[in-house]
Every structure is written in C-alpha cells, then in structure tokens.
C-alpha cells in the first residue's frame, strides 16, 4: 500500500467540503450555521448528528462520534485510513500526493486499473447488445437476478468466440500486452504477439477492490454441461485470489452498519443475499479461507460468520477455516460457523424460506469454541476412555495455536467442562502438548529447509523408516503437494516430466495428472481418489491448508524451488549410493570423474 505525504494529509481538510461529502451518504438539513441529521452510527428518532462547516467537523451528541471528513468516511464506508484519504481526495477532485521517498508509486497500476474499467464496460455493453445476449439474460433471470442487482454488481457478458475482446482492442498493441498481463487475453503458444480471449460465452462477475476499482473477473458458464463451471482471473499485478473477497466493496457501500460479515462460497450466494437485503455478505474466490482474508474481515467487523453447505465438503471447508482462524483470534473478535442443511446453499435457501428465517440461522450460528469441540467429538468414540483421551489430545493441539491468552484460557476452561475434569489438570495436558508432535492441522508449516514433521512420510504410499537419507525429500514432497492442492494450475507438462523422475512421487504425480485435466478442480476432488488409503488421505487433508497464505505467484516460486531442490537431493542420493557400491579405488575415481563432468557447464 502506498504511503501518503504527511503534509498533504494535514492540508486535505482545508480543501474539501465536509457537508457535501457527508450529504452524499446522509441527507443533511440546514440548522442555522450548521447541518443536522439522524446519526448514521446509532439508532435514533430525534436528530443529534451535527456537521459544522466552518470547523470542518461532525459530532453526534447521542453516541459521541466525532471527527473530520477522513474520520467520517473511514467509519461510514468501513475503510482503512489510506483508503479513506484517497476516497475523500477523489470525491473532492484533489489529486493525492504520495511520499515518493518512502515508497514510489508504480505508474503501471493506474494504467492497469483504467484498462480493467474499460473491460468491465465492454462486458456490460455486451450483456445489453450482443447478438448472443439472450442466453446470458435468460440464465440471470432464471437464477432470480433482478435488473437492479445486476446493475449493482455490474454484471456483464463475454460473448462466444475466441477473439471478441482481442478484436475490440487490437488497434492498441500496448493494451494487448497489458490485457495479457492482466489475464484477460492469453498469448498463443504458436504465434508470437497473437492472443485469444480467456473468457468466452460466460456471465461475467467483476471483482472490485476496496476502492471500487475492478481488479479481476469471474465467469460462469451458461450450461451446467460446460466446464469449468466458474473461471477466475489468474494471479496478476492487481489481483490475488488468496487476498481478495468478492462483494466486500458492495458490503461496505450498501450496508448502513456492519454488525457481522457472512462469508459464503460463491458469487451467486452473495448476489442472492444482497437481493434479499442481507448485504453484509462476501465470498472467497474459489480458494480456502486464508489469514489475509481474516485480517481484511477483522478490519471491517468484529463478528465473522462462516457459512458453508452442510455436506461433507462444506464441513471440511468449515474445519479448515477454523484452523486458520485460531492463530488470528484477538480481543473483541467473534468468529462463528453456520452449516446449512445438506443439499442447500445460501442462494437456494434464501429463496425457499423467509429472510427472517435465514437471519435467525445467522444469529444462532455456532461459536468457534462450540464448533471446535463438537467437531472433534464427532470424530472420536467420545463415550470411551480412549475416545476422551483422543478428544483431549486433539483439542489441546488446536488450543495451542491460539496466541490470544485470554481466549486460550477460556478454551482450556471450556475443554475441562466438556471432559468433566479439573481445569488445572487440563491446563497441564494442554501445556504438555506444546512439546509433543506438532498438531495435525499444522503439519503443512515448513521451516526454511521444508522438512515438515515426521508425519511427512504419509504422503508416500508405503511406510518408510523415520531416519533415512530421504527425510529432506519427504519435506520437499509435502511442500510440492501442498502447493498443487492449493493451486492446481501449477501443474503442466514440464512439471509432470520432472516429477516423474523423482523417487516415490506417485502421489504427487497422480495429483498433477488430475490438475492437468482440470486446473479449476476442487481440493476435495483432487484428494478423493486416495480415500481408499486412509493414511495418505488423512495426510492430504492436512496439506490442503496453506499457511502462511501464499498468492499463486508465491506458491509457484515455492513449488519450483522445492522441485529443483528435490532433483538436486535425488542426484546427491544417487551419487552417494554409487560411491558406496564402488568396490575399488578405481571405481570410486571413475564415479568422481563422472560427477565432475556433470558439473561442468555445457559449451554453447
């Protein structure tokens, strides 16, 4: 995020019309020299909210909220400080001055942002004027999307054909290069400088950043027979799906106050809930919840409610979200879980029951602690001594992920109540588990050498000894599997050839095969073939969580680095094996000469 010049911030309040800024959001009435309205920050019938133009401030005599233009925009629009400054400046016709000495602003981003706005306009125009628009319009109407909501979310249409967007921009070669960079066009492998459209015959959902600028797109096919059903923009300089949330801009813009944010799984869920008045709704973009998502959400609200389908995949996604949430729990933050009836999603459920009924479901959502204990209890034979022991061990491992001491203590006391034991005894068990084998949900975390836990052997099909020369290889294999499970698009023909040459790589190789067939494949579909091998399947479930959160580009770097290290380690192992089998000094000398020959750079 760029740094704004401090002098500019200090002078900004003298250059803006606070009355005009606030009046766009809250209708003001003249009252002598000042202006009044009912306060937007608390419920009231008699106006106590006052704007004082000559002092450029606002104050509410009811709830005590007060400040200048930036303070108002920050609170009303649910923005952070820099976003609020940029919004105030933009709406006042003032150009923001950034501190170039602290962090230079890349001028490309303004060009990219304007171009994505043009693409968004193009798709919206196609939804109105394309000769093929009827299919998209009929699909939207069939899903119950009103014209007003389609306009709110700026829905568009990518017409059928391979080169519509390309043809629309082909007169400007720089735009074509930028559209390739932004993932809207794809360069043809066999023709340099030629491209085809990434999105074709799809209903288009623009993805906005906090300021309302379009940074990417999601496209939905119009027939369930086509695949992939949803296609997102790839990682670009503007867009990282592990950090962005669909609908957050609309949540802020169309919600008077944000008591909670409901996190759902799809574009249509967000749109359907907005249409029924539940506007504090966002969706992850085809990826599991990440710490970056939670940081963004916690800046906008004190209560986050994760909403998932009630099927097996939904429960697995909820459990993953819980594991990611534990380390980021802080004072004042409440996280809840809402699992819907099996076979239902928010889109279908909100249309089959009243808004009141759906809102009651949100109000009654399970707290994080309740969901944590209930989920583990359902996975063990809790009525037995052995089951209670497993329950205590697994819960303790998870509690140790919590860094907020007050909440950790409350979880310990809650755990003691569930198992019916003294708090001091449970506290001792929890503390002891800190120094035992790392908890299963944390196995994916890797120190710099990637050697992640003794359980890494479970990514192989057969058990291996814990102390072997391949220990480093196991960690690297786990790292690569972790990256592919989170970003299937990493798998390509080159990767497959390289993986094939590695020892004991059959699990990774099978994942790569599946990912090549469908690079939008879900994690659940990727690991499903391994259900018959419980040890491997359990390990893969653990590796589905990526922490710390990596963008696709970062994951690609991690993957290729691990792959290269694996190849080097394999070669070292082969060399060591060759030397150990040499029966004479002459054999050893010959092997060493071959090694030195391989190390010599090839002449061009």
DRENVEXGU-688959 format. One line per 4 residues: number of its first residue (from 1); their letters; for each residue x, y, z of C-alpha. Coordinates in nm, 2 decimals, padded with zeros to 4 digits, always signed. Last residue first. Example, Ala and Ser with C-alpha at 12.3 -4.5 7.8 and 13.67 -1.06 7.14 Angstrom:
2
2> sa> +01.37/-00.11/+00.71 ~ +01.23/-00.45/+00.78;
//
This chain:
604
604> xxxx> +02.72/-02.33/-02.64 ~ +02.96/-02.51/-02.40 ~ +02.79/-02.71/-02.13 ~ +02.89/-02.60/-01.78;
600> xxxx> +03.10/-02.86/-01.59 ~ +02.91/-03.02/-01.30 ~ +02.83/-03.34/-01.50 ~ +03.19/-03.39/-01.58;
596> xxxx> +03.29/-03.35/-01.21 ~ +03.03/-03.62/-01.12 ~ +03.16/-03.86/-01.39 ~ +03.52/-03.81/-01.27;
592> xxxx> +03.41/-03.89/-00.91 ~ +03.25/-04.21/-01.03 ~ +03.57/-04.32/-01.22 ~ +03.78/-04.24/-00.91;
588> xxxx> +03.55/-04.45/-00.69 ~ +03.57/-04.74/-00.94 ~ +03.95/-04.72/-00.94 ~ +03.95/-04.71/-00.56;
584> xxxx> +03.77/-05.05/-00.57 ~ +03.43/-05.19/-00.47 ~ +03.22/-04.89/-00.55 ~ +02.88/-04.95/-00.41;
580> xxxx> +02.90/-04.67/-00.15 ~ +03.01/-04.43/-00.42 ~ +02.71/-04.51/-00.64 ~ +02.47/-04.47/-00.35;
576> xxxx> +02.62/-04.14/-00.26 ~ +02.58/-04.02/-00.62 ~ +02.22/-04.14/-00.64 ~ +02.14/-03.96/-00.31;
572> xxxx> +02.31/-03.64/-00.44 ~ +02.10/-03.66/-00.76 ~ +01.78/-03.71/-00.56 ~ +01.88/-03.40/-00.35;
568> xxxx> +01.94/-03.20/-00.66 ~ +01.60/-03.30/-00.81 ~ +01.42/-03.24/-00.48 ~ +01.59/-02.89/-00.45;
564> xxxx> +01.46/-02.81/-00.80 ~ +01.11/-02.92/-00.72 ~ +01.11/-02.73/-00.39 ~ +01.21/-02.41/-00.56;
560> xxxx> +00.96/-02.47/-00.84 ~ +00.68/-02.52/-00.58 ~ +00.78/-02.22/-00.36 ~ +00.80/-01.99/-00.67;
556> xxxx> +00.46/-02.12/-00.79 ~ +00.32/-02.07/-00.45 ~ +00.44/-01.70/-00.45 ~ +00.28/-01.65/-00.79;
552> xxxx> -00.05/-01.81/-00.68 ~ -00.05/-01.60/-00.36 ~ +00.07/-01.76/-00.04 ~ -00.11/-01.76/+00.29;
548> xxxx> +00.12/-01.87/+00.57 ~ -00.03/-02.12/+00.59 ~ -00.18/-02.33/+00.31 ~ -00.44/-02.58/+00.42;
544> xxxx> -00.49/-02.88/+00.19 ~ -00.18/-03.04/+00.34 ~ -00.38/-03.17/+00.64 ~ -00.64/-03.34/+00.41;
540> xxxx> -00.35/-03.49/+00.21 ~ -00.21/-03.65/+00.53 ~ -00.55/-03.80/+00.61 ~ -00.59/-03.94/+00.25;
536> xxxx> -00.24/-04.09/+00.27 ~ -00.31/-04.27/+00.60 ~ -00.66/-04.37/+00.49 ~ -00.57/-04.52/+00.16;
532> xxxx> -00.91/-04.60/+00.00 ~ -00.99/-04.22/+00.01 ~ -00.69/-04.15/-00.22 ~ -00.90/-04.10/-00.53;
528> xxxx> -01.09/-03.81/-00.35 ~ -00.78/-03.60/-00.30 ~ -00.82/-03.38/-00.61 ~ -01.20/-03.38/-00.60;
524> xxxx> -01.19/-03.24/-00.24 ~ -00.93/-02.98/-00.34 ~ -01.15/-02.85/-00.62 ~ -01.05/-02.88/-00.99;
520> xxxx> -01.00/-02.54/-01.16 ~ -00.69/-02.67/-01.34 ~ -00.89/-02.96/-01.49 ~ -00.72/-03.24/-01.68;
516> xxxx> -00.38/-03.11/-01.58 ~ -00.48/-03.10/-01.21 ~ -00.58/-03.47/-01.22 ~ -00.24/-03.57/-01.36;
512> xxxx> -00.05/-03.34/-01.12 ~ -00.24/-03.51/-00.83 ~ -00.14/-03.85/-00.96 ~ +00.22/-03.74/-00.99;
508> xxxx> +00.23/-03.60/-00.63 ~ +00.10/-03.94/-00.50 ~ +00.34/-04.14/-00.72 ~ +00.65/-03.94/-00.63;
504> xxxx> +00.84/-04.22/-00.45 ~ +01.16/-04.13/-00.63 ~ +01.17/-03.83/-00.87 ~ +01.19/-03.87/-01.24;
500> xxxx> +00.81/-03.85/-01.29 ~ +00.81/-03.51/-01.11 ~ +01.03/-03.35/-01.38 ~ +00.81/-03.49/-01.67;
496> xxxx> +00.49/-03.38/-01.49 ~ +00.63/-03.03/-01.42 ~ +00.70/-02.98/-01.79 ~ +00.36/-03.09/-01.89;
492> xxxx> +00.18/-02.85/-01.65 ~ +00.07/-02.85/-01.29 ~ +00.08/-02.50/-01.12 ~ -00.29/-02.45/-01.22;
488> xxxx> -00.38/-02.69/-00.94 ~ -00.31/-02.41/-00.69 ~ -00.40/-02.51/-00.33 ~ -00.35/-02.88/-00.37;
484> xxxx> -00.06/-02.82/-00.60 ~ +00.12/-02.60/-00.34 ~ +00.07/-02.85/-00.06 ~ +00.18/-03.14/-00.28;
480> xxxx> +00.50/-02.95/-00.35 ~ +00.57/-02.88/+00.02 ~ +00.49/-03.24/+00.11 ~ +00.74/-03.36/-00.15;
476> xxxx> +01.01/-03.12/-00.01 ~ +00.95/-03.25/+00.34 ~ +00.97/-03.61/+00.23 ~ +01.29/-03.53/+00.03;
472> xxxx> +01.46/-03.39/+00.33 ~ +01.40/-03.72/+00.52 ~ +01.52/-03.92/+00.22 ~ +01.87/-04.00/+00.37;
468> xxxx> +01.68/-04.22/+00.63 ~ +01.56/-04.18/+00.99 ~ +01.19/-04.23/+01.01 ~ +01.19/-04.56/+00.83;
464> xxxx> +00.94/-04.57/+00.55 ~ +00.57/-04.65/+00.53 ~ +00.43/-04.71/+00.18 ~ +00.22/-04.49/-00.04;
460> xxxx> +00.42/-04.18/+00.03 ~ +00.25/-03.87/+00.15 ~ +00.24/-04.04/+00.49 ~ +00.62/-03.99/+00.53;
456> xxxx> +00.56/-03.63/+00.61 ~ +00.44/-03.75/+00.95 ~ +00.78/-03.69/+01.10 ~ +00.73/-03.32/+01.05;
452> xxxx> +00.80/-03.07/+00.78 ~ +01.14/-03.07/+00.63 ~ +01.10/-02.76/+00.41 ~ +01.46/-02.64/+00.47;
448> xxxx> +01.33/-02.29/+00.57 ~ +01.09/-02.43/+00.83 ~ +00.76/-02.57/+00.70 ~ +00.40/-02.53/+00.81;
444> xxxx> +00.20/-02.81/+00.65 ~ +00.19/-03.01/+00.96 ~ -00.02/-02.75/+01.15 ~ -00.35/-02.93/+01.12;
440> xxxx> -00.20/-03.25/+01.26 ~ -00.07/-03.09/+01.57 ~ +00.32/-03.09/+01.61 ~ +00.45/-03.39/+01.80;
436> xxxx> +00.49/-03.32/+02.17 ~ +00.63/-03.00/+02.33 ~ +00.31/-02.79/+02.31 ~ +00.11/-03.10/+02.41;
432> xxxx> +00.25/-03.07/+02.76 ~ +00.09/-02.73/+02.81 ~ -00.25/-02.86/+02.70 ~ -00.23/-03.16/+02.93;
428> xxxx> -00.13/-02.94/+03.23 ~ -00.41/-02.70/+03.16 ~ -00.65/-03.00/+03.15 ~ -00.53/-03.10/+03.50;
424> xxxx> -00.56/-02.74/+03.63 ~ -00.91/-02.71/+03.49 ~ -01.04/-03.02/+03.67 ~ -01.21/-03.28/+03.46;
420> xxxx> -01.55/-03.32/+03.31 ~ -01.44/-03.37/+02.95 ~ -01.66/-03.09/+02.82 ~ -01.60/-02.87/+03.13;
416> xxxx> -01.23/-02.90/+03.11 ~ -01.24/-02.81/+02.74 ~ -01.44/-02.49/+02.82 ~ -01.18/-02.40/+03.08;
412> xxxx> -00.90/-02.45/+02.83 ~ -01.09/-02.26/+02.57 ~ -01.14/-01.97/+02.81 ~ -00.76/-01.97/+02.88;
408> xxxx> -00.68/-01.95/+02.51 ~ -00.92/-01.66/+02.47 ~ -00.75/-01.46/+02.74 ~ -00.40/-01.55/+02.61;
404> xxxx> -00.45/-01.45/+02.24 ~ -00.19/-01.67/+02.07 ~ -00.42/-01.96/+01.99 ~ -00.25/-02.25/+01.81;
400> xxxx> -00.20/-02.43/+02.14 ~ -00.58/-02.47/+02.16 ~ -00.56/-02.69/+01.84 ~ -00.31/-02.93/+01.99;
396> xxxx> -00.51/-02.94/+02.32 ~ -00.83/-03.03/+02.13 ~ -00.66/-03.32/+01.95 ~ -00.52/-03.46/+02.28;
392> xxxx> -00.83/-03.41/+02.48 ~ -01.05/-03.57/+02.22 ~ -00.81/-03.86/+02.18 ~ -00.81/-03.92/+02.55;
388> xxxx> -01.19/-03.89/+02.56 ~ -01.21/-04.16/+02.29 ~ -00.98/-04.39/+02.47 ~ -01.18/-04.36/+02.79;
384> xxxx> -01.50/-04.44/+02.59 ~ -01.81/-04.22/+02.54 ~ -01.62/-03.99/+02.30 ~ -01.57/-04.25/+02.03;
380> xxxx> -01.38/-03.99/+01.81 ~ -01.47/-03.78/+01.51 ~ -01.80/-03.64/+01.63 ~ -01.62/-03.51/+01.95;
376> xxxx> -01.37/-03.33/+01.74 ~ -01.64/-03.14/+01.55 ~ -01.85/-03.06/+01.86 ~ -01.54/-02.92/+02.05;
372> xxxx> -01.43/-02.69/+01.76 ~ -01.79/-02.59/+01.67 ~ -01.86/-02.48/+02.02 ~ -01.54/-02.29/+02.05;
368> xxxx> -01.59/-02.11/+01.72 ~ -01.94/-02.00/+01.81 ~ -02.22/-02.18/+01.64 ~ -02.46/-01.97/+01.43;
364> xxxx> -02.79/-01.88/+01.60 ~ -02.80/-01.52/+01.48 ~ -02.72/-01.64/+01.13 ~ -02.99/-01.90/+01.13;
360> xxxx> -03.23/-01.63/+01.26 ~ -03.14/-01.42/+00.96 ~ -03.24/-01.71/+00.73 ~ -03.58/-01.73/+00.90;
356> xxxx> -03.63/-01.36/+00.88 ~ -03.54/-01.35/+00.51 ~ -03.81/-01.60/+00.46 ~ -03.75/-01.96/+00.33;
352> xxxx> -03.72/-02.11/-00.02 ~ -03.54/-01.82/-00.19 ~ -03.29/-01.77/+00.09 ~ -03.22/-02.14/+00.09;
348> xxxx> -03.14/-02.18/-00.28 ~ -02.88/-01.90/-00.29 ~ -02.75/-01.97/+00.06 ~ -02.67/-02.33/-00.02;
344> xxxx> -02.88/-02.64/+00.04 ~ -02.82/-03.01/-00.02 ~ -02.75/-03.08/+00.34 ~ -02.90/-02.82/+00.57;
340> xxxx> -02.67/-02.52/+00.62 ~ -02.37/-02.50/+00.84 ~ -02.32/-02.17/+01.01 ~ -01.99/-02.11/+01.19;
336> xxxx> -01.90/-01.82/+01.42 ~ -01.60/-01.60/+01.48 ~ -01.60/-01.31/+01.73 ~ -01.32/-01.06/+01.76;
332> xxxx> -01.31/-00.83/+02.06 ~ -00.96/-00.91/+02.17 ~ -00.77/-01.12/+01.91 ~ -00.81/-01.45/+01.73;
328> xxxx> -00.55/-01.47/+01.45 ~ -00.39/-01.81/+01.55 ~ -00.73/-01.98/+01.58 ~ -00.89/-01.86/+01.25;
324> xxxx> -00.68/-02.08/+01.00 ~ -00.78/-02.39/+01.19 ~ -01.15/-02.28/+01.20 ~ -01.15/-02.21/+00.82;
320> xxxx> -01.02/-02.56/+00.76 ~ -01.30/-02.70/+00.97 ~ -01.55/-02.50/+00.78 ~ -01.41/-02.63/+00.44;
316> xxxx> -01.43/-02.99/+00.57 ~ -01.79/-02.93/+00.68 ~ -01.88/-02.80/+00.34 ~ -01.71/-03.09/+00.16;
312> xxxx> -01.90/-03.34/+00.37 ~ -02.24/-03.17/+00.32 ~ -02.39/-02.89/+00.53 ~ -02.31/-02.62/+00.28;
308> xxxx> -02.10/-02.35/+00.44 ~ -02.15/-02.01/+00.61 ~ -01.86/-01.85/+00.80 ~ -01.98/-01.58/+01.03;
304> xxxx> -01.73/-01.30/+01.12 ~ -01.81/-01.06/+01.40 ~ -01.60/-00.76/+01.50 ~ -01.63/-00.60/+01.16;
300> xxxx> -01.44/-00.42/+00.88 ~ -01.08/-00.46/+01.00 ~ -01.15/-00.82/+01.11 ~ -01.25/-00.90/+00.75;
296> xxxx> -00.93/-00.79/+00.59 ~ -00.72/-00.97/+00.85 ~ -00.93/-01.28/+00.81 ~ -00.89/-01.28/+00.43;
292> xxxx> -00.51/-01.25/+00.47 ~ -00.51/-01.54/+00.71 ~ -00.66/-01.75/+00.43 ~ -01.01/-01.90/+00.37;
288> xxxx> -01.00/-02.17/+00.11 ~ -00.99/-02.08/-00.26 ~ -01.25/-02.03/-00.53 ~ -01.27/-01.66/-00.47;
284> xxxx> -01.39/-01.62/-00.11 ~ -01.73/-01.47/-00.07 ~ -01.88/-01.17/+00.09 ~ -02.21/-01.08/+00.27;
280> xxxx> -02.31/-00.78/+00.48 ~ -02.59/-00.70/+00.23 ~ -02.86/-00.93/+00.36 ~ -03.15/-00.73/+00.19;
276> xxxx> -03.30/-01.01/-00.02 ~ -03.12/-00.91/-00.34 ~ -02.80/-00.89/-00.14 ~ -02.84/-01.25/-00.03;
272> xxxx> -02.89/-01.36/-00.39 ~ -02.59/-01.17/-00.51 ~ -02.35/-01.31/-00.24 ~ -02.47/-01.66/-00.29;
268> xxxx> -02.44/-01.62/-00.67 ~ -02.08/-01.52/-00.64 ~ -01.99/-01.83/-00.43 ~ -01.87/-01.97/-00.10;
264> xxxx> -02.02/-01.77/+00.18 ~ -01.86/-01.54/+00.44 ~ -02.13/-01.35/+00.64 ~ -02.00/-01.02/+00.78;
260> xxxx> -02.13/-00.90/+01.11 ~ -02.27/-00.59/+01.27 ~ -02.18/-00.39/+00.96 ~ -02.37/-00.06/+00.96;
256> xxxx> -02.56/+00.12/+00.68 ~ -02.47/-00.15/+00.44 ~ -02.47/-00.08/+00.07 ~ -02.12/+00.06/+00.01;
252> xxxx> -01.93/-00.16/+00.26 ~ -02.09/-00.48/+00.16 ~ -02.06/-00.38/-00.21 ~ -01.68/-00.34/-00.17;
248> xxxx> -01.66/-00.66/+00.02 ~ -01.86/-00.84/-00.25 ~ -01.59/-01.09/-00.36 ~ -01.31/-01.11/-00.12;
244> xxxx> -00.94/-01.06/-00.21 ~ -00.62/-01.20/-00.05 ~ -00.60/-01.56/-00.17 ~ -00.74/-01.45/-00.51;
240> xxxx> -00.45/-01.22/-00.58 ~ -00.54/-00.95/-00.83 ~ -00.37/-00.62/-00.95 ~ -00.03/-00.74/-01.05;
236> xxxx> -00.19/-01.06/-01.18 ~ -00.29/-01.40/-01.04 ~ -00.53/-01.57/-01.28 ~ -00.88/-01.43/-01.34;
232> xxxx> -01.15/-01.68/-01.22 ~ -01.34/-01.95/-01.41 ~ -01.66/-02.10/-01.27 ~ -01.83/-02.40/-01.42;
228> xxxx> -01.51/-02.54/-01.56 ~ -01.65/-02.69/-01.77 ~ -01.97/-02.69/-01.98 ~ -02.26/-02.93/-01.92;
224> xxxx> -02.40/-02.70/-01.65 ~ -02.49/-02.45/-01.93 ~ -02.44/-02.08/-01.91 ~ -02.08/-02.09/-01.79;
220> xxxx> -01.99/-01.85/-01.51 ~ -01.70/-01.60/-01.54 ~ -01.51/-01.44/-01.25 ~ -01.33/-01.12/-01.31;
216> xxxx> -01.03/-00.92/-01.19 ~ -00.91/-00.59/-01.04 ~ -01.22/-00.36/-01.10 ~ -01.18/-00.05/-00.89;
212> xxxx> -01.44/+00.00/-00.61 ~ -01.20/+00.15/-00.36 ~ -01.19/-00.18/-00.15 ~ -01.10/-00.38/-00.46;
208> xxxx> -01.36/-00.50/-00.71 ~ -01.42/-00.83/-00.88 ~ -01.63/-00.81/-01.19 ~ -01.88/-01.10/-01.24;
204> xxxx> -01.92/-01.21/-01.60 ~ -02.18/-01.44/-01.74 ~ -01.98/-01.66/-01.98 ~ -01.97/-01.73/-02.35;
200> xxxx> -01.59/-01.69/-02.37 ~ -01.34/-01.56/-02.10 ~ -00.97/-01.61/-02.17 ~ -00.99/-01.43/-02.51;
196> xxxx> -00.72/-01.53/-02.77 ~ -00.38/-01.38/-02.84 ~ -00.12/-01.31/-03.11 ~ +00.22/-01.14/-03.05;
192> xxxx> +00.41/-01.46/-03.11 ~ +00.21/-01.73/-03.28 ~ +00.25/-02.10/-03.17 ~ +00.20/-02.05/-02.80;
188> xxxx> -00.10/-01.82/-02.83 ~ -00.09/-01.55/-02.56 ~ -00.40/-01.55/-02.34 ~ -00.61/-01.24/-02.30;
184> xxxx> -00.79/-01.11/-01.99 ~ -00.51/-01.23/-01.75 ~ -00.40/-00.88/-01.65 ~ -00.06/-00.93/-01.81;
180> xxxx> -00.23/-01.05/-02.13 ~ -00.46/-00.74/-02.12 ~ -00.15/-00.52/-02.07 ~ +00.02/-00.67/-02.38;
176> xxxx> -00.30/-00.62/-02.58 ~ -00.33/-00.26/-02.45 ~ +00.02/-00.18/-02.56 ~ -00.06/-00.31/-02.91;
172> xxxx> -00.35/-00.07/-02.95 ~ -00.56/-00.14/-03.26 ~ -00.63/-00.49/-03.14 ~ -00.85/-00.38/-02.85;
168> xxxx> -01.21/-00.48/-02.96 ~ -01.06/-00.76/-03.17 ~ -00.90/-00.91/-02.87 ~ -01.21/-00.88/-02.66;
164> xxxx> -01.41/-01.07/-02.93 ~ -01.13/-01.31/-03.02 ~ -01.22/-01.67/-02.94 ~ -01.59/-01.68/-02.99;
160> xxxx> -01.89/-01.67/-02.76 ~ -01.98/-01.34/-02.59 ~ -01.83/-01.24/-02.25 ~ -02.13/-01.10/-02.07;
156> xxxx> -02.16/-00.84/-01.79 ~ -02.27/-00.80/-01.43 ~ -02.21/-00.46/-01.28 ~ -02.28/-00.58/-00.92;
152> xxxx> -02.53/-00.30/-00.86 ~ -02.66/-00.32/-01.22 ~ -02.73/-00.69/-01.19 ~ -02.90/-00.62/-00.86;
148> xxxx> -03.13/-00.36/-01.01 ~ -03.21/-00.58/-01.31 ~ -03.31/-00.86/-01.08 ~ -03.12/-01.19/-01.05;
144> xxxx> -03.37/-01.48/-00.99 ~ -03.14/-01.76/-01.12 ~ -03.36/-01.80/-01.42 ~ -03.34/-01.43/-01.49;
140> xxxx> -02.96/-01.45/-01.50 ~ -02.98/-01.75/-01.73 ~ -03.23/-01.59/-01.96 ~ -03.01/-01.28/-01.98;
136> xxxx> -02.70/-01.48/-02.06 ~ -02.87/-01.69/-02.32 ~ -03.03/-01.39/-02.47 ~ -02.70/-01.20/-02.51;
132> xxxx> -02.59/-01.39/-02.82 ~ -02.65/-01.09/-03.06 ~ -02.45/-00.88/-02.81 ~ -02.62/-00.55/-02.71;
128> xxxx> -02.71/-00.54/-02.35 ~ -02.49/-00.80/-02.19 ~ -02.22/-00.70/-02.44 ~ -02.23/-00.34/-02.30;
124> xxxx> -02.16/-00.48/-01.95 ~ -01.87/-00.68/-02.09 ~ -01.72/-00.37/-02.26 ~ -01.77/-00.15/-01.95;
120> xxxx> -01.58/-00.41/-01.74 ~ -01.30/-00.42/-02.00 ~ -01.27/-00.04/-01.98 ~ -01.25/-00.05/-01.60;
116> xxxx> -00.98/-00.31/-01.63 ~ -00.79/-00.07/-01.86 ~ -00.82/+00.21/-01.61 ~ -00.68/-00.01/-01.33;
112> xxxx> -00.39/-00.13/-01.55 ~ -00.30/+00.23/-01.64 ~ -00.31/+00.34/-01.28 ~ -00.11/+00.03/-01.17;
108> xxxx> +00.16/+00.10/-01.43 ~ +00.26/+00.42/-01.26 ~ +00.42/+00.23/-00.98 ~ +00.41/+00.45/-00.67;
104> xxxx> +00.75/+00.50/-00.51 ~ +00.76/+00.41/-00.14 ~ +00.91/+00.62/+00.13 ~ +01.09/+00.89/-00.08;
100> xxxx> +00.79/+00.91/-00.32 ~ +00.56/+01.02/-00.04 ~ +00.23/+01.02/-00.22 ~ +00.03/+01.33/-00.32;
96> xxxx> -00.34/+01.25/-00.38 ~ -00.50/+01.46/-00.65 ~ -00.80/+01.66/-00.53 ~ -01.14/+01.65/-00.70;
92> xxxx> -01.32/+01.64/-00.37 ~ -01.46/+01.29/-00.43 ~ -01.11/+01.16/-00.51 ~ -00.95/+01.33/-00.21;
88> xxxx> -01.20/+01.20/+00.04 ~ -01.18/+00.85/-00.12 ~ -00.79/+00.85/-00.12 ~ -00.79/+00.96/+00.25;
84> xxxx> -01.04/+00.69/+00.34 ~ -00.84/+00.42/+00.16 ~ -00.52/+00.53/+00.34 ~ -00.70/+00.52/+00.68;
80> xxxx> -00.88/+00.19/+00.65 ~ -01.23/+00.18/+00.50 ~ -01.57/+00.09/+00.65 ~ -01.76/+00.35/+00.43;
76> xxxx> -01.92/+00.52/+00.73 ~ -01.62/+00.49/+00.97 ~ -01.34/+00.59/+00.74 ~ -01.55/+00.84/+00.55;
72> xxxx> -01.64/+01.01/+00.88 ~ -01.28/+01.01/+01.02 ~ -01.15/+01.15/+00.68 ~ -01.41/+01.43/+00.68;
68> xxxx> -01.33/+01.54/+01.04 ~ -01.41/+01.40/+01.38 ~ -01.69/+01.30/+01.61 ~ -01.89/+01.00/+01.74;
64> xxxx> -02.03/+01.08/+02.09 ~ -02.33/+00.85/+02.07 ~ -02.62/+01.10/+02.11 ~ -02.45/+01.44/+02.08;
60> xxxx> -02.31/+01.33/+01.74 ~ -02.03/+01.55/+01.61 ~ -01.90/+01.65/+01.27 ~ -01.60/+01.86/+01.18;
56> xxxx> -01.49/+02.11/+00.91 ~ -01.47/+02.39/+01.16 ~ -01.66/+02.64/+00.94 ~ -01.88/+02.36/+00.81;
52> xxxx> -02.01/+02.22/+01.15 ~ -02.20/+01.90/+01.09 ~ -02.44/+01.78/+01.36 ~ -02.58/+01.44/+01.45;
48> xxxx> -02.84/+01.47/+01.72 ~ -03.15/+01.43/+01.50 ~ -03.45/+01.29/+01.70 ~ -03.55/+00.93/+01.61;
44> xxxx> -03.23/+00.75/+01.69 ~ -03.04/+00.43/+01.61 ~ -02.66/+00.46/+01.61 ~ -02.38/+00.53/+01.36;
40> xxxx> -02.58/+00.70/+01.09 ~ -02.69/+00.98/+01.33 ~ -03.02/+01.14/+01.24 ~ -02.94/+01.46/+01.06;
36> xxxx> -02.82/+01.82/+01.12 ~ -02.64/+02.10/+00.94 ~ -02.48/+02.41/+01.09 ~ -02.50/+02.79/+01.05;
32> xxxx> -02.87/+02.79/+01.14 ~ -03.00/+02.43/+01.11 ~ -02.97/+02.32/+00.74 ~ -03.08/+01.96/+00.68;
28> xxxx> -02.85/+01.68/+00.59 ~ -02.92/+01.36/+00.39 ~ -02.66/+01.10/+00.50 ~ -02.43/+00.95/+00.23;
24> xxxx> -02.39/+01.21/-00.03 ~ -02.46/+01.47/+00.24 ~ -02.15/+01.36/+00.42 ~ -01.91/+01.46/+00.14;
20> xxxx> -02.10/+01.78/+00.05 ~ -02.10/+01.90/+00.41 ~ -01.73/+01.82/+00.45 ~ -01.64/+02.03/+00.15;
16> xxxx> -01.27/+01.96/+00.10 ~ -00.95/+02.17/+00.07 ~ -00.90/+02.26/+00.43 ~ -00.93/+01.90/+00.55;
12> xxxx> -00.66/+01.80/+00.30 ~ -00.38/+02.02/+00.44 ~ -00.27/+01.78/+00.71 ~ -00.30/+01.48/+00.48;
8> xxxx> -00.09/+01.65/+00.21 ~ +00.17/+01.74/+00.47 ~ +00.20/+01.37/+00.56 ~ +00.26/+01.25/+00.21;
4> xxxx> +00.06/+00.93/+00.15 ~ +00.24/+00.60/+00.18 ~ +00.15/+00.34/-00.09 ~ +00.00/+00.00/+00.00;
//
